[in-house]
Amino acid sequence: MKDLFNIFLKNETVEVEELADYQVLLLDSYDPKPAMMAVSALTVYQLEHDYERGRFQMLLWAMSKRCSLSVRLRAIIGLLMICSYKDVRDEWALEQMADLLSYENEMAFDAWCAILKACKPETFDPNYAIMRPMYNSEPFNNSPEMYFQEFERGVVENIGDYEWRLAEIFFDTMNVCDSDKYVLMMLLRQYLPVIVEQLKEQDIDLDALDDINLNFQQMMMISNGKDHLKPRKYELNPMENYVQQMYRFINASRHTSARLDKDKDALRKTMIDKMVVVGAEQNAEINAI
Protein backbone atom coordinates (compact mmCIF):
# COMPACT_ATOMS: atom_id res chain seq x y z
CA MET A 1 0.00 0.00 0.00
CA LYS A 2 1.18 3.54 -0.76
CA ASP A 3 2.72 5.84 1.83
CA LEU A 4 -0.40 7.92 2.40
CA PHE A 5 1.24 10.11 5.00
CA ASN A 6 3.69 11.66 2.54
CA ILE A 7 1.14 11.64 -0.29
CA PHE A 8 -1.49 13.48 1.72
CA LEU A 9 1.13 15.81 3.18
CA LYS A 10 2.58 16.93 -0.17
CA ASN A 11 0.27 16.19 -3.10
CA GLU A 12 -2.25 18.78 -4.28
CA THR A 13 -4.75 16.14 -5.37
CA VAL A 14 -5.91 12.85 -3.90
CA GLU A 15 -6.25 10.10 -6.48
CA VAL A 16 -9.14 7.63 -6.48
CA GLU A 17 -6.79 4.74 -5.66
CA GLU A 18 -5.37 6.64 -2.69
CA LEU A 19 -8.86 7.45 -1.48
CA ALA A 20 -9.76 3.76 -1.58
CA ASP A 21 -6.58 2.82 0.30
CA TYR A 22 -7.41 5.40 2.95
CA GLN A 23 -10.89 3.99 3.47
CA VAL A 24 -9.38 0.53 3.96
CA LEU A 25 -6.86 1.84 6.49
CA LEU A 26 -9.57 3.54 8.52
CA LEU A 27 -11.22 0.19 9.21
CA ASP A 28 -8.01 -1.62 10.22
CA SER A 29 -8.47 -1.99 13.97
CA TYR A 30 -5.52 -4.38 14.22
CA ASP A 31 -2.96 -1.77 13.11
CA PRO A 32 -4.39 1.78 13.28
CA LYS A 33 -1.02 3.51 12.92
CA PRO A 34 -1.11 4.05 9.11
CA ALA A 35 -4.58 5.60 9.42
CA MET A 36 -3.40 7.78 12.32
CA MET A 37 -0.52 9.07 10.21
CA ALA A 38 -2.79 9.69 7.22
CA VAL A 39 -5.14 11.74 9.40
CA SER A 40 -2.20 13.82 10.66
CA ALA A 41 -1.10 14.55 7.09
CA LEU A 42 -4.63 15.55 6.05
CA THR A 43 -4.70 17.98 8.96
CA VAL A 44 -1.31 19.55 8.24
CA TYR A 45 -2.08 19.99 4.54
CA GLN A 46 -5.17 22.08 5.30
CA LEU A 47 -3.36 24.10 7.94
CA GLU A 48 -0.69 24.89 5.32
CA HIS A 49 -3.20 25.72 2.60
CA ASP A 50 -6.85 26.73 2.58
CA TYR A 51 -9.70 24.69 4.01
CA GLU A 52 -10.71 22.10 1.44
CA ARG A 53 -14.07 20.35 1.53
CA GLY A 54 -12.77 17.06 0.12
CA ARG A 55 -10.01 16.59 2.67
CA PHE A 56 -12.33 17.84 5.41
CA GLN A 57 -14.75 15.07 4.44
CA MET A 58 -11.94 12.54 4.67
CA LEU A 59 -11.33 13.63 8.26
CA LEU A 60 -15.04 13.28 8.98
CA TRP A 61 -14.88 9.68 7.75
CA ALA A 62 -12.19 9.05 10.37
CA MET A 63 -14.75 9.94 13.09
CA SER A 64 -16.78 6.81 12.33
CA LYS A 65 -17.42 4.56 15.32
CA ARG A 66 -15.87 1.78 13.25
CA CYS A 67 -12.49 3.53 13.40
CA SER A 68 -10.16 2.97 16.34
CA LEU A 69 -10.22 5.51 19.17
CA SER A 70 -6.65 6.63 18.39
CA VAL A 71 -7.68 7.50 14.82
CA ARG A 72 -10.83 9.32 15.95
CA LEU A 73 -8.83 11.29 18.51
CA ARG A 74 -6.53 12.65 15.80
CA ALA A 75 -9.44 13.32 13.48
CA ILE A 76 -11.43 15.44 15.96
CA ILE A 77 -8.32 17.48 16.77
CA GLY A 78 -7.67 17.98 13.06
CA LEU A 79 -11.24 19.07 12.37
CA LEU A 80 -11.21 21.54 15.26
CA MET A 81 -7.82 22.99 14.35
CA ILE A 82 -8.87 23.52 10.75
CA CYS A 83 -12.22 25.07 11.73
CA SER A 84 -10.57 27.41 14.21
CA TYR A 85 -7.29 28.42 12.59
CA LYS A 86 -8.91 28.77 9.16
CA ASP A 87 -12.08 30.23 10.72
CA VAL A 88 -14.19 28.00 8.48
CA ARG A 89 -17.57 29.52 7.59
CA ASP A 90 -18.61 26.98 4.94
CA GLU A 91 -22.23 26.18 5.84
CA TRP A 92 -21.81 22.56 4.79
CA ALA A 93 -18.78 22.08 7.05
CA LEU A 94 -20.48 23.72 10.02
CA GLU A 95 -23.56 21.53 9.54
CA GLN A 96 -21.32 18.45 9.48
CA MET A 97 -19.59 19.59 12.66
CA ALA A 98 -22.92 20.32 14.36
CA ASP A 99 -24.05 16.79 13.61
CA LEU A 100 -20.75 15.36 14.84
CA LEU A 101 -20.84 17.41 18.04
CA SER A 102 -24.36 16.19 18.80
CA TYR A 103 -22.86 12.85 19.82
CA GLU A 104 -19.15 13.66 20.34
CA ASN A 105 -19.30 16.87 22.37
CA GLU A 106 -17.30 15.49 25.30
CA MET A 107 -14.44 14.33 23.08
CA ALA A 108 -14.54 17.59 21.13
CA PHE A 109 -14.46 19.67 24.31
CA ASP A 110 -11.43 17.78 25.64
CA ALA A 111 -9.70 18.30 22.29
CA TRP A 112 -10.60 22.01 22.28
CA CYS A 113 -9.14 22.43 25.77
CA ALA A 114 -5.90 20.79 24.58
CA ILE A 115 -5.72 23.13 21.56
CA LEU A 116 -6.24 26.23 23.68
CA LYS A 117 -3.64 25.10 26.21
CA ALA A 118 -1.13 24.76 23.37
CA CYS A 119 -1.65 28.49 22.68
CA LYS A 120 -0.08 29.21 26.08
CA PRO A 121 3.27 27.36 26.14
CA GLU A 122 4.55 29.63 28.90
CA THR A 123 1.97 28.01 31.20
CA PHE A 124 1.39 24.53 29.82
CA ASP A 125 4.66 23.69 28.03
CA PRO A 126 7.55 24.60 30.37
CA ASN A 127 10.24 23.03 28.18
CA TYR A 128 9.18 24.53 24.84
CA ALA A 129 12.13 26.95 24.54
CA ILE A 130 14.65 24.20 25.35
CA MET A 131 13.06 21.49 23.22
CA ARG A 132 12.47 23.48 20.04
CA PRO A 133 16.11 23.70 18.83
CA MET A 134 16.69 20.05 19.74
CA TYR A 135 14.47 19.02 16.83
CA ASN A 136 17.10 20.32 14.40
CA SER A 137 18.63 16.85 14.24
CA GLU A 138 18.29 13.49 12.59
CA PRO A 139 15.97 11.75 12.00
CA PHE A 140 13.55 14.68 12.34
CA ASN A 141 15.18 16.74 9.57
CA ASN A 142 14.60 14.06 6.95
CA SER A 143 11.55 12.24 8.35
CA PRO A 144 8.50 14.42 9.02
CA GLU A 145 6.56 11.37 10.15
CA MET A 146 8.77 11.19 13.27
CA TYR A 147 6.83 14.10 14.74
CA PHE A 148 3.61 12.07 14.77
CA GLN A 149 4.73 8.59 15.78
CA GLU A 150 3.70 7.06 19.06
CA PHE A 151 6.73 6.51 21.28
CA GLU A 152 8.06 2.97 21.03
CA ARG A 153 11.21 1.19 22.04
CA GLY A 154 13.91 0.59 19.45
CA VAL A 155 13.05 3.35 16.98
CA VAL A 156 16.00 5.63 17.78
CA GLU A 157 17.98 3.58 20.27
CA ASN A 158 19.28 0.10 21.06
CA ILE A 159 19.68 -0.24 24.81
CA GLY A 160 19.22 -2.91 27.46
CA ASP A 161 16.18 -3.55 29.61
CA TYR A 162 17.53 -1.67 32.64
CA GLU A 163 18.47 1.38 30.57
CA TRP A 164 15.03 1.34 28.97
CA ARG A 165 13.30 1.10 32.35
CA LEU A 166 15.35 4.03 33.62
CA ALA A 167 14.33 6.09 30.59
CA GLU A 168 10.68 5.21 31.16
CA ILE A 169 10.86 6.45 34.75
CA PHE A 170 12.52 9.65 33.55
CA PHE A 171 9.79 10.30 30.98
CA ASP A 172 7.07 9.53 33.51
CA THR A 173 8.67 12.06 35.86
CA MET A 174 8.95 14.76 33.19
CA ASN A 175 5.54 14.22 31.53
CA VAL A 176 6.71 14.98 27.99
CA CYS A 177 4.94 14.26 24.70
CA ASP A 178 5.90 11.35 22.44
CA SER A 179 7.98 13.34 19.95
CA ASP A 180 9.90 15.00 22.81
CA LYS A 181 10.63 11.52 24.14
CA TYR A 182 12.28 10.60 20.84
CA VAL A 183 14.39 13.76 20.87
CA LEU A 184 15.45 13.21 24.47
CA MET A 185 16.11 9.52 23.94
CA MET A 186 18.60 10.30 21.18
CA LEU A 187 20.55 12.29 23.77
CA LEU A 188 19.94 10.05 26.77
CA ARG A 189 21.04 6.85 25.07
CA GLN A 190 24.71 7.76 25.56
CA TYR A 191 24.26 8.50 29.27
CA LEU A 192 21.91 5.71 30.34
CA PRO A 193 24.51 2.88 30.45
CA VAL A 194 26.78 5.04 32.64
CA ILE A 195 23.95 5.85 35.04
CA VAL A 196 22.96 2.18 35.26
CA GLU A 197 26.55 1.24 36.11
CA GLN A 198 26.59 3.86 38.86
CA LEU A 199 23.39 2.41 40.29
CA LYS A 200 24.89 -1.08 40.23
CA GLU A 201 27.99 0.15 42.03
CA GLN A 202 25.71 1.51 44.76
CA ASP A 203 24.06 -1.93 45.02
CA ILE A 204 20.71 -0.51 43.96
CA ASP A 205 18.33 -3.21 42.81
CA LEU A 206 17.43 -2.18 39.29
CA ASP A 207 14.36 -4.42 39.39
CA ALA A 208 12.96 -2.14 42.09
CA LEU A 209 13.52 1.17 40.34
CA ASP A 210 9.88 2.13 40.77
CA ASP A 211 10.35 2.18 44.53
CA ILE A 212 13.54 4.21 44.50
CA ASN A 213 13.55 7.99 44.79
CA LEU A 214 16.05 8.58 42.00
CA ASN A 215 17.74 11.91 41.49
CA PHE A 216 17.26 12.70 37.82
CA GLN A 217 19.30 15.89 37.83
CA GLN A 218 22.01 14.30 35.67
CA MET A 219 19.47 13.48 33.00
CA MET A 220 17.78 16.85 33.34
CA MET A 221 21.03 18.67 32.53
CA ILE A 222 20.32 18.12 28.85
CA SER A 223 19.81 21.75 27.94
CA ASN A 224 21.59 24.81 26.61
CA GLY A 225 23.97 24.75 29.56
CA LYS A 226 22.00 27.25 31.60
CA ASP A 227 18.41 26.05 31.87
CA HIS A 228 17.27 22.64 33.02
CA LEU A 229 14.35 20.62 31.78
CA LYS A 230 11.41 21.10 34.10
CA PRO A 231 8.99 18.37 35.08
CA ARG A 232 5.44 19.16 33.98
CA LYS A 233 3.13 19.23 36.98
CA TYR A 234 0.50 17.02 35.42
CA GLU A 235 0.45 14.01 33.11
CA LEU A 236 -0.43 14.72 29.50
CA ASN A 237 -3.66 13.08 28.40
CA PRO A 238 -3.81 11.56 24.88
CA MET A 239 -5.39 14.72 23.44
CA GLU A 240 -2.72 16.99 24.91
CA ASN A 241 0.05 14.63 23.85
CA TYR A 242 -1.02 14.66 20.19
CA VAL A 243 -1.76 18.40 20.09
CA GLN A 244 1.73 19.08 21.42
CA GLN A 245 3.20 16.82 18.73
CA MET A 246 1.25 18.80 16.11
CA TYR A 247 2.55 22.11 17.49
CA ARG A 248 6.10 20.72 17.60
CA PHE A 249 5.84 19.83 13.92
CA ILE A 250 4.54 23.25 12.92
CA ASN A 251 6.77 25.34 15.18
CA ALA A 252 10.00 23.32 15.21
CA SER A 253 10.26 21.54 11.87
CA ARG A 254 11.46 22.54 8.41
CA HIS A 255 8.78 20.44 6.75
CA THR A 256 5.84 22.84 6.78
CA SER A 257 4.92 26.40 5.94
CA ALA A 258 1.94 26.36 8.33
CA ARG A 259 2.00 28.86 11.17
CA LEU A 260 -0.37 28.77 14.12
CA ASP A 261 -0.22 32.45 14.96
CA LYS A 262 -3.68 32.93 16.48
CA ASP A 263 -3.81 33.22 20.25
CA LYS A 264 -6.41 31.79 22.58
CA ASP A 265 -8.63 34.88 22.44
CA ALA A 266 -8.71 34.81 18.65
CA LEU A 267 -9.67 31.13 18.57
CA ARG A 268 -12.46 31.79 21.06
CA LYS A 269 -14.07 34.21 18.60
CA THR A 270 -14.52 31.53 15.93
CA MET A 271 -17.76 29.74 15.08
CA ILE A 272 -16.38 26.39 16.20
CA ASP A 273 -15.76 27.71 19.72
CA LYS A 274 -19.42 28.69 19.98
CA MET A 275 -20.41 25.20 18.84
CA VAL A 276 -18.08 23.27 21.15
CA VAL A 277 -18.26 25.31 24.36
CA VAL A 278 -21.81 24.85 25.63
CA GLY A 279 -23.01 25.98 29.04
CA ALA A 280 -21.59 27.91 31.95
CA GLU A 281 -19.53 25.01 33.31
CA GLN A 282 -17.63 24.43 30.09
CA ASN A 283 -17.20 28.15 29.54
CA ALA A 284 -15.71 28.55 33.02
CA GLU A 285 -13.27 25.68 32.40
CA ILE A 286 -12.16 27.25 29.12
CA ASN A 287 -11.76 30.69 30.69
CA ALA A 288 -9.49 29.19 33.36
CA ILE A 289 -6.97 28.06 30.72
C-alpha angles and dihedrals in degrees: 000000000000124000096258094179094066093036094053091041096054113017121091093212134041113223123221091246091052091048090054092048090051092053090052092050092051091062096047102108092169094064112015095166098095090051091047090053092047090053090051091052092049089053096048093047092057093044088054094046134021126301108278122199095213096054090040088057090051089057090049089055088057089062091068115125086235090067120085118264092246090057093046091049091057092043096054091048090049093049093049094046092050093046092049105037092041091038090224113210098170104134092216093054093047091050090051091050092048090054091047093048091052088075103017102046095122093052091044092050092051089049092048091052090052091050093050092047089054088060088066106053091159088068106027104027108047095172099048096109092049097042099046098073091042089071089068090092143082133317092019095059093059102026115056090179089070089076092063104039122114110245112264136166119261100023097107103004144043109207138143128266095262093049090049092050090050090052091050091054090048093052092046088053094048098041096215129165123258097260091049088053090057092049092048093044091057087059099037096052091079093050102040097077090051092050091048091052090051090052091050091051088055089052091242112163104237090199088066098050092126090065096047122092096225122194105230096184092112091057093042091058089083097114143094091299095264109053126052128216109262125218112242110239095229136036116258113244118220092264093052092044093056095041089053090050089052092050091047090055094049098040102034108030135082092216101085142048092203117119124192097206100151116104128219094270092053092050090050090060093060126102092245092059090056089050097047102038105067124170137006095282095056092042091053091050091051093047090054092061 
